[in-house]
């Protein structure tokens, strides 16, 4: 299977790296959802292969709840992201404390 990645980004809300691109059938046959589902996917970056997962719909809010003003389904996601932010702040504070202890000892 051949593909062309057109764009990549870090998606904070699902804690994953995301690549957008096009897939081509090397046999020239029509591309169907069944054909796509049969495939195994990898992305090459700087000579190294990484396993990838195909999503035919966005993995974030595929039901379009947010665009319709329904945010109830976000509560678990928001809590997870808030915890990650607190963990990150704690890590930064610990790193700064260690640096200053080392500097003044």
N, C-alpha and C positions, 0 to 999 in steps of 0.2 A: 504494500500500500504506500502510496506517495502522498505527501502533504506539504503544504506551505504555511508556515506560521507567519501571520501578518502583524500580530501585536501580542505583547505579553505584559502582565502587570501583577502586582501583589494585591490580593483581595483580603483585606484585614478581617472583614466580617465572617468569612469562612476559614480563615487562617491557612490559605493555600496560595500558591502561585498559579496564575491562569494564563493560558495561551489561546489566542483566537486564530483560526486559520481555515484553510480549504483542504479538502481531501479529494484525491483523484483515483479512479479505478485504473490500474495499470493495463487491464485487458480492454479498456474502452467501453465496458458495459455501463448500463444505467446504475446510478447510486441510489440505493433504497435504504430505508431504516433498518431492514433486516440485514442487509449487507454490512452496514455500519456496525450493527450490534455484534456481528460475528468476529470483528477485528480485534486484535490486540494492539495497543498503542504505546508508542515510546516517542520521546522528543530528544533530539540530539542537541546538546549545547557544549560548545568547546571540546568536541570530540568524545564526550561522554553521553551515554544513553540513560534516560530516566523514564521509568514507567509513567504512563499517563492514563487518565480516565476520560472517556468521551461523554460529554453532556450535550444532548440535543436541545435541551432547554437550560436556561441559566440555573446554576445550583443555588443561587440566592434569590428567594422570592419568585419562584417559577409560577406561582398562582397569581402574581401581580397584586397581592394584598396591599402593599405599601402605596402603590400608585392610586389605589382606590380608598386610601385613608384608613385602612385597617392595620393597626400596629400590634394587636394582641399577640400574634404569633412571634413577635420579636423579643418577648420578655426573657426567654431562656438564653437567646443569643446575646442580648444586652448584658445580662448577668455574667455570662462567660467572658465577654469583652471587658467588662468592668474589673473582673478578677484578674485578667491578664494585665490590665493597666496597673493595678495595685502591685502585682508581682514584679512588673517592670520597674515601677518607681522604687520598690524595696531593693531590687537588685542594684539600681543606680545609686541609691543612698548608701548601701553597703560598700559599693566600689569607691565612692567618694570618701567615705570614712576610712577605709583601708589606705587609700592614697595619702590622706592627710596624716594618719598615724605613721605611715612609713616616712613621710617627708620630715616630720618633726622628731623622730626618734634618734 
